[in-house]
Amino acid sequence: MNSFINQTASSLNVANWQIENSIELLDGGATIPFIARYRKERTGELTDVDLLEIQKLYDRHLALEERKKAILNSLEELNLLTEDLRNKITEAKTMAEVEDIYLPFKPKRKTRAVIAREKGLEPLAKMIMAENIENIDFAAQKYINEKKGVSNIEDACAGARDIIAEWISERQWVRQKLRTQFNRFASITSKVVKGKDEDGHKYRSWFDWSENAVKAPSHRILALFRGEKDGFLKIKIEPDKETAIEQIKSGLIKLQNESSDQKGLAISDSINRLIFPSLETEIRSLIKEKADESSIEVFGDNLRQLLLAPPLGQKRVLAIDPGFRTGCKVVCLDKNGKLLHNDNIYPHPPQRETTMAMKKINNLVDSHNIEAIAIGNGTAGRETELLIERMKFNRDIIAISVNEDGASVYSASAAAREEFPEYDITVRGAISIGRRLLDPLAELVKIDPKSIGVGQYQHDVNQKLLKQSLQSTVEICVNKVGVNLNTASKELLSYVSGIGPKLAAQIIDYRNLNGEFKNRQELMNVAGLGKKAFEQSAGFLRIKGGDNILDTTAVHPENYHVVKKIAKAQKVKLEELIGNRNLRSSIDVDSFKTEGVGNITIVDILDELEKPGRDPRSKFKTFKFDSSIKTINNLSPGMVVAGTVTNITAFGAFINLGIKDSALLHKSQIADEYVSNPSDHLRINQQVMVKVIEVDLDRKRIGLSMKGVVQTP
C-alpha cells in the first residue's frame, strides 16, 4: 500500500497524506462530490478531477492485489510457492509483470509442449537448450519410439523444439524485451478484407493503412477496430519480427553447432507461434483501453459542459416540437416547468396552415403570459424558427433553438409515463424541450447520457467504464449546482451525493405525503435515510422559505455552529450574515477554528454567506443564426457565418449553422497555432464565427475554419 501511495502521490504531484486521507474517505463510503466540497482540510483541497483519478488508480491497485492473492493461493495449493517467488509476485508493479511471473507455473491445457513431454522428449530438449550436442541425429535417435508417436529423428527434434519454444515463451526477460518492442515500435496495419471493397466503402481510408500503434490517436484506433468488428478490415499489430527474433537469439544462443541451429528454430517458432500472438493481444488491449479512456474523457467533458449550460431560469415558456407531416406539438409551461396547455399547429407542408398557426401561437403567448419560446432543432426546426422570427408579439419574447437530442428517448421512458400518464410521447417530447431551456441540468439528468448527442465512438468503448464515468460526471454537475429539495424530480434527487434512486423515491413519497420539507433535519424522517446519507447529501440540498435561513445555502449542517459563533461575535442575527459583502474583512478567521474546522472550511463558509446558493453556471445568452441561411445550398466557400458548438471530438468539433446538416471544424482549422486538444479551445454551446472552406453537396459535408476569423465577444 505504501508503494501505491508513493507512486500515486508522485504521479499527481501531491503529498502522501493527501492520498492516504482520500483513500480513507473513499473506503469510508464518502462520495467524491462530498469529499471535494466538505473535506478540503483532509485532502488539501483536492478537486473532484483529482479524486476521480485517485479512485481510478486505487481500483486498479485493488484489482492487482486481488490477482496477486489469487495467484499466491494457486501456487500454494500446488506446493510450488517459494519465498523468492512470493517476494517477486508481491513486489510486482503491473498486471503484466504478475502474469509473466506466474506463466511457467500456470496449469496448462494440452499444448504441443505437453504432448512432447508425454512422448519423453524433455531430456532431448534440455540438451538442445544447453547447446551441448554436436551430432543432433545421433542424440535424437535414442528418442525414436513408434508407440509414443516419435517415428523418426525429425519427429524427435520437432517435439524437443516445441518444449523449448514453450520454455522461451515463459521466460520473463524474453517477454519483457519483446513487450518493449511492441510498446515502442509496433505498427498497426489494416488491409481491406478480400471482396469487401464496395460494401466497406466508409472504411476506404483504412484499406491500406499503417502507423505506430501506441502513437495512433484514439479516434483512429476505435475506427480501425470497428472496421475489423464489422468484417471489412484485417488488423495486425506487431513490431518488425525479424529484428525481434535476432535480438532474442543473440541473448540465448552462445555457441555454433547443430543443437544451436535447433535452438534457433525453436526461438523463431516461440516468437511466431506463442509470444507475438500473446503480446499482440496484450497491446490490442492496451491501446484499446487508452483509446477508450480518451474517448470517455472527451464524452465526459462534453457532457459536463452540456449539463452546466446556462439556464434561462424561471420564465413562462412556450415550447414547440417541430414536424412537417404530423405538424408541430406546442406546449405552454409555467416558470417551474409545469404543463399548462398543449396544442397542435400545421404551418409547414403538406398542410401549410401558416396563418392559423401564427394566430394560435399569438393567442397562447398572450393568454399564458409567455416570456420565451423554445424550438426543437430537429426536423422542421429551422423552418419553425423562421416562422417565429416573422411574428410580432405584444411583449418582448426571446425565441431559442434548443438541442432536442434524446427528447424522444425521454418521452418514451418510464419516468415520462409516470409524470404524464395521460399524454402521448409528442406532448412529453415538447415538454422536455421547454424544460431544457428553463434548466438543462434538471431535464437532461432524466435521459441516458449516451442519448444526449455528445461524445465520440460511445458504442465502441468499454460500456462499463463509460457508464461509470458518465454517472460520476452527472453526480459532480448536480452537486456542484445544488438541488431544491422541494421541487426536484426523483431523477435529479437520485444523483445527489449519498442519495441514489431508492432514497430519491422515498424522499418523493415523503414529500407527497407530508408536504414540503421545512428544514434539512427533517430528512432524517425519511424511511431508510440514515446518518451517513444525511451527512453526504444535506449540504447539496436547498430549502427555500423554510425554518432555517442556512438551509438555502451550501453551508453544511455540521458547520451551522460555526456560523452561529460568527453571528454572535458580530452581534447580528443569522439573517444579517446572508449576503453581507463586508463580512470577510471584519472577521479574524483563526478565531473560529476548531478541531476538524480549519481555515479552508471557514473561508468557504464566508464565501457562501456572502453569495448564498450561488449558481456556478454562467449567465444565459440569446443567439440568432443567420436568417439568410436555410439549407446547405445557401453556403459557399469564403462565407463567414455564426454557429454554435454541438459536439467536440479528438479530431475537431461539429458546428450547428442553423441548418439540418452539421459542419466539421477540424482541429487543424481551430486556431493559427497547433491544436492538440480541441477541448482546450472550444466548449459545448459556445457561439463562434466560422469561415466556410468546403461545401460538398453530394455528401452533405461542410468544412469550416476559425483561422483569421474575428470572434465576437
Secondary structure, 3 states (H helix, E strand, C coil): CHHHHHHHHHHHCCCHHHHHHHHHHHHCCCCHHHHHHHCHHHHCCCCHHHHHHHHHHHHHHHHHHHHHHHHHHHHHHCCCCCHHHHHHHHHCCCHHHHHHHHHHHCCCCCCHHHHHHHCCCHHHHHHHHHCCCCCHHHHHHCCCEHHHCECCHHHHHHHHHHHHHHHHHHCHHHHHHHHHHHHHHCEEEEEECCCCCCCCHHHHHHCEEEEECCCCCHHHHHHHHHHHHCCCEEEEEECCHHHHHHHHHHHHCCCCCHHHHHHHHHHHHHHHHHHHHHHHHHHHHHHHHHHHHHHHHHHHHHHHHHHCCCCCCCCCEEEEECCCCCCEEEEEECCCCCEEEEEEECCCCCCCCHHHHHHHHHHHHHHCCCCEEEEECCCCHHHHHHHHHHCCCCCCCEEEEECCCCHHHHHCCHHHHHHCCCCCHHHHHHHHHHHHHHCHHHHHCCCCHHHCCCCCCCCCCCHHHHHHHHHHHHHHHHHHHCEECCCCCHHHHHCCCCCHHHHHHHHHHHHHHHCCCCCHHHHHHCCCCCHHHHHHHHHHEECCCCCCHHHHCCCCHHHHHHHHHHHHHHCCCHHHHCCCCCCHHHCCHHHHCECCECHHHHHHHHHHHHCCCCCCCCCCCCCCCCCCCCCHHHCCCCCEEEEEEEEEECCEEEEECCCCCCEEEEHHHCCCCCCCCHHHCCCCCCEEEEEEEEEECCCCEEEEECCCCCCCC
